[in-house]
Amino acid sequence: TAATERDVLDVLVIGAGFAGMYAVHAARQAGLEVLCLEAGAGVGGTWYFNRYPGARCDVESIDYSYSFDEDLQNDWVWSERYATQPEILAYINHVAERFDLLRSIRLGTRVATAEWDEAAAVWRVATEAADVHIARHVICATGSLSIPNKPAIPGVDDFEGEVLFTAQWPDTQPSFGGKRVGVVGTGSSGIQSIPLIAQEAAELTVFQRTPNYSVPAFNRKLTEEDQRRIREEYPERRRKSRLSGGGSPYVAYPKTAADCTPEERDAALENGWQTGGVLFGKTFPDQYTDIAANDYAREFAEAKIASIIDDPEVARHLIPRNQPLGAKRICTDSGYFETFNRDNVSLVDLREEPISSIATWGIKTGSASYELDVIVFATGFDALTGALARIDLRGVGGVRIQDVWADGPLTYLGVQVPGFPNLHLVNGPGSPGVLANMVMHAELQVDWILGLIRAADDRGADRVEPRTDVAQKWTAEVGEAAAGTVFVRTDSWYLGSNIEGKPRRFMLYTRGLGTYMSICEEIAASDYEGFVFTSR
Ligand code: NA7
């Protein structure tokens, strides 16, 4: 196809998930000419692709939703404390329609290359269909969990049954009735889908490489009384969330674990457990920084989990024990451990014997064979940097972002990269990202990015980029902050260690969303300290 060139856009957004959709809306509100390119056939990003049974957000629906428009906030009614994927997707589609966003979004359009044109001070962005778009600024809203990890197990292509990936689930729900199903992977996606698949399948075999801590969601329907209270408390809830560590209004117990009496500690942990899910990780303020505090919470969780599982031998395999609680993201489940009490469910511990190959009929470990009709891979993502690395993204002098990031991502504030002028990342490495409520995080970051673009325009500068030294300093700070936490004590996708050959670096800012945004605000107020504005 012949390349077609369009007029110069102010902003080109890559990705129409929560972040990209808000970027489109906010850029339009700021009077900028914006176009968004989205690979999926619909909007929603990760919520478009991850349609597996049981898919839910582990942040409460009333927090994991846009705050930028009060009418939207008050009109939309979430039916459950934790929304299912279909409800989240319905919400995103509603937002797209309500704010007429689709006229600025090209669906089914994957970006292949993005190249900085030094002479013209613009980005040239080409799609896989070789359409070229020219933009002054590019906002990458490419998602943290958007590139599925497909393990290269010998023989994987020989399997004659059905192969499914949770992260690329078919539009029509496959049926498991009467079938022998194997699920590989026990992260959040496995833990959410396993209980539902178990209800339907004739037999379910779970292949677990690393066990995970999972805390019941205590999900429930939201009543009319809840709805009334939510509306009344929303402004205060959002205010608290913006100042918080994780973008939700919850605060830790007012004392460190060490300062509590044993009774107080247990009561705080019980309360944290009943709050449910990933929020249990926030019971004590020092739970992520003091291993002793973490041990209290971990042992409490282990006892709770053990009490759910009937067979102590199965429990021994399902409970992690050797990793700090929350170093891998705590999973939020509805009936996960209970599922292993069913007669049609069995667990294979791959730490004892890894998968050796896949045959036409199923999965082989060293000494055992498992005949299967369906294999579900819930094997995670090339997280945080995977989507950017798949674009041939070239900055000043044709330098590729993969090369600049060969030893791990280098960013200033998680938002800009030296040598890549006018390129902005949302929820990128070096920001709190997935450690916070991504919707609120995206809104705050997009507003900040648009402030930076405005600052450049006000100066008559056609180019803005961070100095290398400030990016190095910020990246070192991100690393130092993480070094003081339990996050670096176990392998995880936060560290890139789930993907072969990826540099092992903790990629997120651990001091919390509120602290992070106050630093960003200070930098904006100091006339964008660390940024260089230039014009041709
Ligand atoms: P995760 O959390 O990365 O989980 C992936 C799981 O798949 C995990 O248990 C992996 O074990 C396992 N895995 C990956 N590759 C293999 C191979 N080759 N063989 C066996 N098992 C394997 O991804 P999710 O999609 O569940 O969740 C991601 C995030 O989405 C989640 O944290 C929420 O924030 C939402 P491993 O631990 O690597 O040993």
Boltz pocket constraint, residues with backbone or C-beta under 6 A from the ligand:
constraints:
  - pocket:
      binder: B
      contacts: [[A, 145], [A, 151], [A, 152], [A, 184], [A, 185], [A, 186], [A, 187], [A, 188], [A, 189], [A, 190], [A, 191], [A, 207], [A, 208], [A, 209], [A, 210], [A, 329], [A, 350], [A, 355], [A, 378], [A, 379], [A, 380], [A, 381], [A, 434], [A, 493], [A, 498]]
      max_distance: 6.0
